[in-house]
Amino acid sequence: PVGVLALGHSALTGESSDPALPGRSAKQNSWATGTAPAVMSVYLRLVAARPETEGQLANEATGGAVASALPAQATTGLAVLPFPQLVIIETIDNDIACNATDDTHVPVFGRSVAQALKVITEHSPNSVILMVGQPGRPVDDVEAIAQVPEAKAHSTGKGPCDVFNPAGERVDANIVTLTSLIEKYEAEQARVCATFPQCHTDGGAFPAFKGWFADVVVGDWNHLTVHGLARIAETAWPVVAPLLGVS
């Protein structure tokens, strides 16, 4: 196996990280497979450790993708890079509805993840798979969000997961609700991952990520700048390196 394959949603595509392309993917800045030196992606770090990795990459992640898209992404990606050394999957975000449907959707989400892992492991049984969780937790940056009017507006509403209500007041119960939902999907992802020997989670590294509003978020308050993507790559590498036996 050689190279890196990425599957999932826009967090893997570098969306909006190129100021000239707001709302568009910029896969050169992907924290997983990007080629931009400023990001120093997992792929570039692996090239430095194992030069034969150079040029061996595929990124089938797409903006707005949900877990049900993963099996098709895996099939397409494996046609481009048949035997990747590392497959990185980042999903969850777009599957969260934040309403009464989540409890019934979580097992559906798990079945989609399982199907994708089955596609990968049957085609390339020696690939290492890394499934990462949601970076950070809502409570970690709520005070920073409150200081940025545009960011606060993005997190304000009447829904059960809105951090601020229409009066601008922090709603701790909603923070708890959103965190609980994130962790339900992460737990299901981890449960499914554990049934495949080739699959690994990030061990809590991504949930522990902090500093979303310290020069890491672009103007949509959802995607990351080049600096933010570099920080995610830096977070991921200590997880990846021992899995692949590199330093």
C-alpha positions, -999 to 999 in steps of 0.1 A, spaced: 0 0 0 11 35 -8 -4 70 -6 -33 87 10 -71 86 2 -95 111 18 -133 105 21 -160 127 36 -173 163 36 -159 198 31 -137 197 61 -114 176 39 -116 198 8 -101 230 21 -134 247 13 -132 285 14 -96 285 24 -86 302 -9 -98 338 -5 -103 340 -43 -127 310 -41 -152 316 -13 -176 286 -9 -155 265 -33 -131 236 -25 -94 242 -25 -81 207 -22 -45 218 -24 -51 231 12 -67 199 25 -53 190 59 -53 153 48 -41 153 11 -31 189 3 0 198 -15 3 234 -2 35 237 20 17 262 43 -7 235 54 19 207 56 -8 181 53 -7 145 65 1 136 29 32 159 27 44 147 61 41 111 49 60 121 17 88 134 39 89 101 58 83 78 29 93 95 -5 75 68 -25 43 84 -13 48 114 -36 20 117 -62 0 89 -46 -31 107 -34 -68 109 -40 -94 131 -24 -130 122 -30 -145 143 -3 -172 167 -13 -190 197 3 -222 188 20 -216 150 19 -233 128 44 -222 94 56 -243 77 30 -220 91 3 -190 73 18 -193 39 0 -195 56 -34 -166 79 -25 -146 49 -15 -153 30 -47 -143 60 -68 -112 67 -48 -100 32 -49 -103 33 -87 -79 62 -86 -56 50 -58 -62 12 -56 -41 4 -25 -37 34 -3 -15 31 27 -38 54 46 -75 62 42 -87 92 62 -125 96 68 -141 128 82 -179 127 84 -206 132 110 -211 170 107 -237 170 79 -256 140 94 -266 159 125 -301 172 121 -304 184 157 -341 173 160 -360 143 170 -348 123 140 -312 120 152 -318 90 175 -332 70 147 -306 83 122 -275 74 143 -278 36 135 -285 45 98 -253 66 99 -235 36 114 -246 13 86 -233 37 60 -199 39 77 -198 1 79 -206 -2 42 -178 22 33 -153 3 56 -163 -30 40 -157 -15 5 -122 -4 15 -111 -35 35 -123 -59 8 -105 -41 -20 -74 -31 0 -71 -52 32 -37 -38 41 -48 -2 41 -49 16 75 -81 36 80 -83 66 103 -118 79 112 -116 113 129 -142 130 152 -155 165 152 -127 190 159 -134 208 192 -165 211 213 -191 239 213 -184 250 249 -147 256 242 -152 287 220 -185 301 230 -171 331 247 -149 339 217 -179 335 194 -198 360 215 -171 387 208 -175 385 170 -209 397 158 -209 378 126 -199 346 144 -225 351 171 -252 357 144 -242 324 128 -248 306 161 -280 324 171 -316 311 166 -345 293 182 -334 258 175 -323 233 202 -287 235 191 -283 273 187 -257 285 212 -275 319 216 -312 327 216 -326 356 196 -321 379 225 -283 372 223 -282 352 255 -260 321 258 -281 289 261 -262 263 280 -288 237 276 -285 239 238 -247 236 241 -252 204 261 -277 192 235 -254 198 205 -224 182 223 -245 152 232 -255 147 196 -220 150 183 -208 125 208 -236 100 199 -225 100 163 -188 98 173 -196 68 196 -215 50 167 -186 57 144 -161 43 169 -183 13 175 -184 4 138 -147 12 133 -138 -12 161 -154 -41 141 -127 -37 114 -91 -44 125 -77 -20 99 -98 9 113 -87 34 140 -102 65 156 -82 96 166 -83 86 202 -98 119 213 -73 142 196 -99 159 174 -125 165 201 -98 181 222 -89 206 195 -93 242 207 -90 276 193 -115 277 164 -117 315 166 -80 322 170 -73 331 133 -85 297 121 -120 303 108 -130 319 74 -159 343 71 -186 316 68 -178 307 105 -178 270 95 -147 263 75 -110 268 82 -83 291 70 -50 278 57 -36 284 92 -65 264 107 -61 236 83 -24 235 92 -34 232 129 -57 203 121 -29 185 101 -6 191 131 -32 176 154 -37 145 131 0 137 125 8 124 160 -22 100 156 -12 89 121 26 85 126 24 55 150 -3 38 130 20 38 100 52 33 119 68 66 109 81 96 128 
